[in-house]
Every structure is written in C-alpha cells, then in structure tokens.
Amino acid sequence: MNSGLSYLADAADLAEPVASVPRLVLSFLAGIAVIVVLITVVKLHPFLGLIFGALTVGVVAGEGVTTVLKSFSDGFGSTAAGVGILIALGAMFAKLLADSGGADEIVDTIIGRASPRMLPWAMSLVGAIIGLPMFFEIGLVLLMPVIYLVARRSGLSLITVGIPALAGLSAMHGFVPPHPGPLTAIGYLNADLGVTLALGVLVAIPTIIVGGPLFGRLAGKWVVVGAPDTFDADRPEDIGDRRPSFGATLFSVLLPVALMLGKALVDIFIEDENQWFRRIFDTLGTPLIALLIAVIVGIFTLGRGAGMSRDEITKCVESGLPPVAGIILIVAAGGGFKQVLVDTGIGTALAQWAEDASISVIVLAWVLAVLIRLATGSATVATITASSLIVGLVEGMSTGQVSLVVLAVGAGSLFFSHVNDAGFWLVNQYFRLTVGQTIKTWSIMETILSVSGLVVVLLLDLVI
C-alpha cells in the first residue's frame, strides 16, 4: 500500500557500494563524528553540521565533491517537498490550537474531572492529546503553566505531575505521525502511513503508562521540587471571554488522525483501487490533504469558535511558521545526509552484513537509532539516519512489519536524552533542576519509553 510519501522512498533506492565495506564504514563513522563535534563542541547549528557531515561521508568514501553535493541536494529537495510541507501545516494548526484557547479547554476539562490520585494519569492523557498535533517543544511550553498550577493545587511534587505529561508529549513525538521523525521514516521505508499511525498509537499507550504515571510516582520521590510562580501573572488566558468547546476542540485535533486512519482501513477492506469510495478516502487521507483540511476546519472551529476576527486568525496562522523554519531546514538537511549515505552504498553494505549475520531488522533498527541519538542528541537526526541505513532490509516485508520497523526506529530515537539534546535543557530550565536531577528524571523517563516501546514492538511482531 502507498503511504502517500512514496516519492521519498523512491529517492532512497539503494545504490551499489562505491568503495570497500571497511572504507564505507569509516566514512559513515567519520561523518557522524563530524556532526557530533560540530553540534556539541563547536555549537554549530545542526543544519550546517549535517551539510559538513554529508560532505565528509562522500569524500572519505571516495566520491567527488560535486557528486556529493548533487546527492545532498536531491535528498534535501525531496524531503523538504514532502515532510517540510507537513511540518508547516502542523505548525499552523498547533498555533491555532494554542492561541484560540482550545488547548487550555482540553487541559481544563480533563484535569477538572480528575481526583488527586488520578492526576498523573490525567496529565499523561493531556500530554498525549496535546502531543498529537504539536511538536514536543511547543507542547511543553504550552503545558508548563498548567503543570505548575496542578502541582501547587494538588500538593504533589512537580516531577510527579510533570513526568506523565512529558511522557505523553515525547511518546507521541517519537511514535505517531504527523511528527517529523515518524513521517520521515515512513517515507524512506515506504511504510503505510495509516497502518503506522494505528500501530504507533497502540505502542504509545503502554509506553506512556510505564514511563509516565508509574515512573513519575517513583521519580517524584527521588526528586522533590515545588512549582515556581513563573507563570502566575502571565498564564495564557482566553481570547476575549470565549473558547472553542471541548467537543469542537477534540474533533479538530483528531480529524487529521481519523482521515489518515480511515484511508488505511478503506485500503485494507476495499481491494479495487478504482472504487469511488476508496478513491475519496485515498485523497482525504493523504497526509498533506488531511492536515490542510484540519487547518481549514480549525480556522472555523478553533479560531471563530474563540471569537477571533479574520485578521487575528490570519496573524495567528502566519505566526506559526517562523518557529518551525529551523526544524524544516534540519529535517531537509537530514534528508540530504541520508541521500549521500544511500548513494555511497553504505545501506547496501549494511543490508548484506545484516542478512549474513541474521540480526532481527527490528532490533538492528532500534540499536542504530539509539547509537545515533546518544551521539548527536537529536531524535530527528537519529530517525533519519537509522531509517536510511535499513532501507534495503525491509524489502519483501509485509505492510505491518515495515510499520513496526518504523516504530522501532522511533523507539530508539528517544533513548536517554542527555546534555547534547536541546530537550534536556528545556526540561532542566522549566523544572529548575540540576543536571543530576534532570538525568534521574527526564533522561531515565526517555530511556524507559525507548526500551518499553521496543518491547511492545517485538510483542506485536509475534502476531503481525
């Protein structure tokens, strides 16, 4: 079945190795080393680090600079054309959700009905719902005033309340499209988006439970911190006196998810590709169309529902784009780096090695993502690089199995966030923790999400 991002996968056809396997491995390690040093030591922007890393891979492998730049440009362009558009649409919708007060409506409705004992579970649910359409960083900034308020009112540690919300946000970011990492992996491996989305939610639920409320209760005993008064005066308020209703907000958030899932189900149960009902859902469930519909619907259900004027809605939608410009460039540059790896034949060599070694593709995908995540600190770079290296290993696999490989990559990309990850410092500063406290809470939570996600994927692999 077609994922709707197959043009990314078409660009990732494996090439014959341009050099010996040892030299290709050396070029790959050198490229990763350059990226790590430039991002973590020199503090260069990841966009530039990925360009220099790609050049290093190609040159060490024996390719000319012109050839490397051509590969990089091809990968950059195809990724920007596919994933970049989706990131932009997602950012517009997220801004509408935040500025209209819709996100606050979801939070207040769910939290208001939870008993003190159930608060961590409710916070996980809030984090997961907010995390569906939003990037982790945006969701965290949005939720922090609520986390502070809930912690103070309940008398619970900020960690006990906050970790479950972070688990919901992070798991959705790693496992569920339309987030950039899963979307990119889906495109490279030509996985079915609807199937991956459904399985991603299935994997995310138990991992959020383990890494959120259950671990949060333990972490709250290790690290006891109170909520600061940072947002007391600046807590986001409704626009005017109106908010979109909870039902309208939830409908808006889940609409693109429902359209993409609907496409997957129709493709499974209706084999005739020319059947009119299937053709309608194949169109509506295409990621770009689904998110475009969500933005248009959100303008009315969220923007108008909050009493925003036409000018306010226009300004709101426009203001969602600048913050994600850097993300789009990083993701696209990761696509360029991926294409250089593919064109040098490193993926082919790895595929041949893995086939001879009889290593589980799911485990290999997870390990590669873990290693790159630890080295670069970027879940997105880890997802892009790991998925590009295993393109040849998914040949002949069923639709469900390819989706599980995508989710294994996503699980690996979450592993042990530490000092070279921007998310680490975001949590560190918002929760006012020491580096040691951040490792004992946030870093371990991310590792639990990663490992439990792999376990769930392996269990699903037994029945799919």
ZIWORA-V827287 format. One line per field, one symbol per residue. psi: psi as a letter, one per 30 degrees, with the letter a starting at -180 (. if undefined). A space follows every 50 residues. Layout:
psi=???
//
This chain:
psi=lkffgffeeefgkklkkfaleeeeeeeeeeeeeeeeeeeeefhlkeeeee eeeeeeeeeefglleeeeeeeeeeeeeeeeedeeeeeeeeeeeeeeeeff geeeeeeeeeefgkleffeeeeeeeeeeeefeflleeeeeeefeeeeeee eeefglkeeeeeeeeeeeeeeeeefklhleeeeeeeeeghlkeeeeeeee eeeeeeeeeefceeeeeeefeejjklklgegefgkklljbgllkleeeee eeefeeeeeeeeeeeeeefjfjfgkeeeeeeeeefkeeeeeeeeeeeeee eeeefggkleeeeeeeeeffeefgeeeeeeeeeeeeeeeeeeffgeeeee eeeeeefhkkeeeeeeeeeeeeeeeffkeeeeeeeeeffgeffgkfllee eeeeeeeeeeeeffkikafgkeeefeeeeefhlleeeeefdeeeeeeeee eeeeeeeeeefff.
//
